């Protein structure tokens, strides 16, 4: 959930129970975690995207370690 997503819900007078497909863009752009950052930035620039979904993020989060200071 992003601030923009919340703003879109509020601006359109929608409830929090509104299905995602009525709020999100019709096309979801994704990238594989093994692809280089340059590929992600090119895709975002070419498609004028603000966000890019990372495929397999659940697995990535489960295997990542917390940052230590």
MARFI-406734 format. One line per field, with one value per atom (N, C-alpha, C, CB): residue number from 1; atom name; x, y, z. Coordinates in Angstrom, 3 decimals, always signed. Glycine has a CB too. Layout:
% MARFI-406734
i = (NUM;...)
at = (CA;...)
x = (X;...)
y = (Y;...)
z = (Z;...)
//
This chain:
% MARFI-406734
i = (1;1;1;1;2;2;2;2;3;3;3;3;4;4;4;4;5;5;5;5;6;6;6;6;7;7;7;7;8;8;8;8;9;9;9;9;10;10;10;10;11;11;11;11;12;12;12;12;13;13;13;13;14;14;14;14;15;15;15;15;16;16;16;16;17;17;17;17;18;18;18;18;19;19;19;19;20;20;20;20;21;21;21;21;22;22;22;22;23;23;23;23;24;24;24;24;25;25;25;25;26;26;26;26;27;27;27;27;28;28;28;28;29;29;29;29;30;30;30;30;31;31;31;31;32;32;32;32;33;33;33;33;34;34;34;34;35;35;35;35;36;36;36;36;37;37;37;37;38;38;38;38;39;39;39;39;40;40;40;40;41;41;41;41;42;42;42;42;43;43;43;43;44;44;44;44;45;45;45;45;46;46;46;46;47;47;47;47;48;48;48;48;49;49;49;49;50;50;50;50;51;51;51;51;52;52;52;52;53;53;53;53;54;54;54;54;55;55;55;55;56;56;56;56;57;57;57;57;58;58;58;58;59;59;59;59;60;60;60;60;61;61;61;61;62;62;62;62;63;63;63;63;64;64;64;64;65;65;65;65;66;66;66;66;67;67;67;67;68;68;68;68;69;69;69;69)
at = (N;CA;C;CB;N;CA;C;CB;N;CA;C;CB;N;CA;C;CB;N;CA;C;CB;N;CA;C;CB;N;CA;C;CB;N;CA;C;CB;N;CA;C;CB;N;CA;C;CB;N;CA;C;CB;N;CA;C;CB;N;CA;C;CB;N;CA;C;CB;N;CA;C;CB;N;CA;C;CB;N;CA;C;CB;N;CA;C;CB;N;CA;C;CB;N;CA;C;CB;N;CA;C;CB;N;CA;C;CB;N;CA;C;CB;N;CA;C;CB;N;CA;C;CB;N;CA;C;CB;N;CA;C;CB;N;CA;C;CB;N;CA;C;CB;N;CA;C;CB;N;CA;C;CB;N;CA;C;CB;N;CA;C;CB;N;CA;C;CB;N;CA;C;CB;N;CA;C;CB;N;CA;C;CB;N;CA;C;CB;N;CA;C;CB;N;CA;C;CB;N;CA;C;CB;N;CA;C;CB;N;CA;C;CB;N;CA;C;CB;N;CA;C;CB;N;CA;C;CB;N;CA;C;CB;N;CA;C;CB;N;CA;C;CB;N;CA;C;CB;N;CA;C;CB;N;CA;C;CB;N;CA;C;CB;N;CA;C;CB;N;CA;C;CB;N;CA;C;CB;N;CA;C;CB;N;CA;C;CB;N;CA;C;CB;N;CA;C;CB;N;CA;C;CB;N;CA;C;CB;N;CA;C;CB;N;CA;C;CB;N;CA;C;CB;N;CA;C;CB;N;CA;C;CB;N;CA;C;CB;N;CA;C;CB)
x = (+0.856;+0.000;+0.904;-0.975;+0.661;+1.438;+0.557;+2.063;+1.213;+0.462;-0.392;+1.425;+0.166;-0.568;-1.829;+0.334;-1.704;-2.836;-3.924;-2.385;-3.530;-4.487;-5.133;-3.791;-4.334;-4.876;-5.913;-3.751;-5.645;-6.576;-7.902;-5.953;-7.825;-9.034;-9.837;-8.673;-9.146;-9.825;-10.382;-8.867;-9.602;-10.017;-11.241;-8.873;-11.393;-12.516;-13.672;-12.055;-13.566;-14.642;-14.871;-15.910;-13.809;-13.924;-13.698;-12.923;-14.225;-14.011;-12.740;-15.237;-12.250;-11.054;-11.333;-10.524;-12.598;-12.977;-13.027;-14.328;-12.713;-12.741;-11.712;-12.464;-12.093;-11.135;-9.970;-11.847;-8.785;-7.567;-7.708;-6.393;-8.333;-8.412;-9.182;-9.063;-9.973;-10.686;-9.821;-11.965;-8.656;-7.800;-6.464;-7.563;-5.849;-4.517;-4.577;-3.821;-3.430;-3.321;-3.689;-1.896;-4.108;-4.519;-3.335;-5.278;-2.154;-0.987;+0.031;-0.366;+0.514;+1.499;+2.854;+1.099;+3.843;+5.182;+6.045;+5.807;+6.787;+7.586;+9.018;+6.958;+9.871;+11.261;+11.717;+12.160;+12.613;+13.187;+14.289;+13.732;+14.407;+15.444;+16.870;+15.293;+17.042;+18.373;+18.776;+18.434;+17.841;+18.154;+18.886;+16.866;+19.788;+20.556;+19.689;+21.717;+20.136;+19.432;+19.265;+20.187;+20.249;+20.155;+18.937;+21.435;+18.603;+17.414;+16.148;+17.357;+16.129;+14.969;+14.813;+15.104;+15.899;+15.797;+15.416;+17.112;+15.932;+15.557;+14.070;+16.388;+13.589;+12.176;+11.282;+11.894;+11.681;+10.884;+10.892;+11.413;+12.030;+12.137;+11.337;+13.608;+11.509;+10.815;+9.298;+11.259;+8.822;+7.377;+6.799;+7.083;+7.681;+7.260;+6.591;+6.293;+7.280;+6.757;+7.322;+7.074;+6.518;+6.996;+7.366;+5.931;+6.784;+7.031;+7.242;+5.862;+7.997;+8.240;+8.154;+9.636;+7.249;+7.045;+8.200;+5.699;+8.727;+9.804;+9.202;+10.789;+9.458;+8.948;+9.620;+9.176;+8.872;+9.435;+9.840;+10.619;+9.232;+9.607;+9.410;+8.799;+8.395;+8.150;+9.358;+6.884;+9.871;+11.038;+12.255;+11.332;+12.398;+13.519;+13.485;+13.502;+12.307;+12.175;+12.433;+10.788;+11.980;+12.180;+13.657;+11.394;+14.425;+15.820;+16.766;+16.218;+16.256;+17.121;+17.348;+16.523;+18.482;+18.827;+18.562;+20.301;+18.199;+17.990;+19.313;+17.382;+19.202;+20.389;+20.908;+20.088;+22.213;+22.820;+23.603;+23.735;+23.699;+24.438;+25.763;+23.653)
y = (-1.162;+0.000;+1.228;-0.004;+2.111;+3.338;+4.544;+3.471;+5.669;+6.912;+7.253;+8.087;+7.039;+7.339;+6.475;+7.120;+5.212;+4.286;+4.794;+2.857;+5.211;+5.747;+7.029;+6.011;+7.887;+9.133;+8.849;+9.997;+7.847;+7.496;+6.991;+6.424;+6.223;+5.726;+6.901;+4.740;+7.800;+8.941;+9.907;+9.681;+10.197;+11.157;+10.682;+11.413;+9.376;+8.837;+8.397;+7.675;+8.678;+8.327;+6.835;+8.986;+6.060;+4.604;+4.106;+3.944;+2.936;+2.351;+1.504;+1.495;+1.175;+0.329;-1.099;+0.320;-1.439;-2.768;-2.832;-3.166;-1.739;-1.697;-2.678;-0.258;-3.530;-4.469;-3.727;-5.380;-4.297;-3.693;-3.348;-4.631;-4.238;-4.027;-2.767;-5.223;-2.219;-0.970;+0.251;-0.895;+0.035;+1.144;+1.148;+1.093;-0.005;-0.066;+0.048;-1.360;+0.311;+0.362;-0.985;+0.768;-0.973;-2.218;-3.125;-1.917;-2.559;-3.366;-3.249;-2.930;-4.399;-4.437;-4.780;-5.469;-3.942;-4.171;-4.771;-2.857;-5.821;-6.551;-6.734;-7.905;-7.103;-7.398;-8.559;-6.147;-9.360;-10.485;-9.970;-11.562;-10.484;-10.005;-10.217;-10.694;-11.102;-11.356;-10.366;-12.756;-9.551;-8.568;-7.380;-8.097;-6.783;-5.643;-4.395;-5.316;-3.526;-2.271;-1.462;-1.444;-1.534;-0.771;-1.195;-0.952;-2.474;-2.960;-2.366;-4.510;-2.322;-1.752;-0.270;-1.943;+0.476;+1.910;+2.175;+2.605;+1.366;+1.522;+1.251;+0.576;+0.192;-0.171;+0.919;-1.525;+1.437;+2.481;+3.764;+2.762;+4.089;+5.293;+5.135;+5.594;+4.000;+3.759;+3.764;+2.430;+3.166;+3.029;+4.159;+1.693;+5.096;+6.206;+5.689;+7.145;+4.737;+4.104;+4.756;+2.615;+4.793;+5.244;+4.052;+6.105;+2.900;+1.683;+0.511;+1.394;-0.456;-1.674;-2.833;-1.637;-3.760;-4.894;-5.880;-5.601;-6.315;-7.296;-8.685;-7.029;-9.531;-10.904;-11.701;-11.587;-12.548;-13.399;-12.632;-14.133;-11.483;-10.653;-11.387;-9.366;-12.231;-12.956;-13.813;-13.835;-14.519;-15.373;-14.520;-16.231;-13.393;-12.494;-11.962;-11.332;-11.556;-11.022;-12.090;-10.427;-13.317;-14.402;-14.746;-15.644;-14.625;-15.017;-13.881;-15.559;-12.666;-11.530;-11.416;-10.236;-10.884;-10.667;-9.218;-11.038;-8.969;-7.569;-6.799;-7.490;-5.525;-4.683;-4.493;-3.323;-4.546;-4.300;-3.006;-5.472;-2.358;-1.088;-1.280;-0.028)
z = (+0.000;+0.000;+0.000;+1.225;-0.926;-1.028;-0.717;-2.430;-0.485;-0.237;-1.450;+0.092;-2.638;-3.866;-3.975;-5.095;-3.600;-3.610;-2.668;-3.202;-1.460;-0.482;-0.993;+0.862;-1.623;-2.179;-3.254;-2.756;-4.083;-5.154;-4.571;-6.080;-3.499;-2.831;-2.290;-1.685;-1.587;-0.974;-2.023;-0.048;-3.052;-4.082;-4.856;-5.049;-4.977;-5.734;-4.844;-6.571;-3.545;-2.620;-2.506;-3.043;-2.655;-2.595;-1.174;-3.553;-0.877;+0.444;+0.423;+0.877;+1.597;+1.689;+1.237;+3.119;+1.036;+0.550;-0.974;+1.122;-1.643;-3.105;-3.664;-3.624;-4.616;-5.209;-5.887;-6.231;-5.773;-6.334;-7.810;-6.150;-8.573;-10.027;-10.403;-10.686;-9.477;-9.760;-9.479;-8.936;-8.865;-8.461;-9.193;-6.974;-9.332;-9.927;-11.443;-9.532;-12.024;-13.484;-14.072;-13.921;-15.319;-15.961;-16.269;-17.236;-16.394;-16.715;-15.586;-18.066;-15.130;-14.061;-14.675;-12.956;-14.433;-14.960;-13.864;-15.498;-14.216;-13.237;-13.715;-12.946;-12.757;-13.060;-12.182;-12.845;-12.708;-11.983;-11.071;-12.959;-9.841;-8.923;-9.442;-7.595;-10.411;-10.956;-12.048;-11.502;-12.494;-13.537;-12.932;-14.255;-13.705;-13.176;-12.982;-14.113;-12.101;-11.828;-13.108;-10.771;-14.002;-15.255;-16.075;-16.088;-16.042;-16.744;-16.115;-16.714;-14.799;-14.104;-14.434;-12.583;-14.390;-14.668;-16.117;-14.345;-17.041;-18.453;-18.644;-19.346;-18.037;-18.176;-17.585;-17.489;-16.429;-15.787;-16.616;-14.373;-17.196;-18.024;-19.310;-18.352;-19.980;-21.254;-21.098;-21.846;-20.016;-19.795;-18.940;-19.134;-18.512;-17.637;-16.361;-18.390;-15.720;-14.513;-13.264;-14.513;-12.224;-10.918;-10.046;-10.218;-10.337;-9.561;-10.501;-8.594;-10.022;-10.783;-9.801;-11.522;-10.043;-9.137;-9.264;-9.434;-8.131;-8.114;-8.007;-6.947;-9.002;-8.987;-7.878;-10.351;-7.205;-6.167;-4.920;-6.704;-4.694;-3.553;-2.232;-3.553;-2.133;-0.884;-0.527;-1.000;-1.512;-1.290;-0.931;-2.544;-1.605;-1.358;+0.072;-2.355;+0.526;+1.885;+2.940;+2.084;+2.678;+3.640;+3.787;+3.214;+2.714;+2.754;+3.145;+1.427;+3.183;+3.495;+4.988;+2.959;+5.318;+6.715;+7.080;+6.987;+8.336;+8.733;+8.675;+10.164;+8.371;+8.347;+9.760;+7.693;+9.906;+11.212;+11.165;+11.634;+12.277;+12.338;+12.989;+13.083)
//
